[in-house]
Amino acid sequence: MPVIVVLTQDLAEKFLRSTEGDKAAETLRGALGSLGEVLTPVHPRTTDRVLSTHFQVNVDDRETAENLAGVLRGLDGVEGAYWKPAAEAP
């Protein structure tokens, strides 16, 4: 189950470059590391500035997704975080 995360442009660039010394990027990395999660770009090869701010974390269940989204929403530079429910047949 994916958790979709939207970062500010500044944080997205610093996170992808692994910029050291940036408090927001280090806090985000620390939060993800403490939870054992990995943040990956939704559109890894895009040059579009808006799409480049979208990331995801894949988790196993809804409870983990809700908790992770809640933690991430509280961080500086995170514009949004929500879990995406699995697709269902109509």
WOJOMO-V772961 format. One record per pair of residues at least 12 apart in sequence whose ideal C-beta (glycine too) atoms are under 7 Angstrom apart, sorted by the first residue. I is the first residue (numbers start at 1). J is the second residue. D is the distance in whole Angstrom. If there is no record, write none. Layout:
i;j;d
I;J;D
I;J;D
This chain:
i;j;d
1;59;6
1;61;7
1;62;6
1;65;5
1;83;6
1;84;7
1;86;6
2;56;5
2;58;6
2;84;5
3;56;6
3;57;5
3;59;6
3;65;5
3;68;5
3;69;5
3;81;6
3;83;5
4;54;7
4;56;5
4;82;6
4;84;6
5;39;6
5;55;5
5;56;7
5;57;7
5;72;6
5;78;6
5;81;5
6;53;6
6;54;6
6;79;5
6;80;4
7;53;5
7;55;6
7;77;6
7;78;6
7;79;7
8;53;7
8;77;5
8;79;6
9;49;6
9;53;6
10;77;7
11;24;5
11;25;6
11;28;7
11;77;3
12;52;6
12;53;5
15;28;6
24;76;5
24;77;4
27;75;6
27;76;7
28;75;6
28;77;7
31;71;6
31;72;7
31;75;6
35;68;6
37;57;5
37;59;7
37;68;6
38;57;7
39;55;5
39;57;6
40;55;6
40;56;6
41;55;6
42;54;4
42;55;6
42;56;5
62;83;7
65;83;3
66;83;6
69;81;4
69;82;6
69;83;5
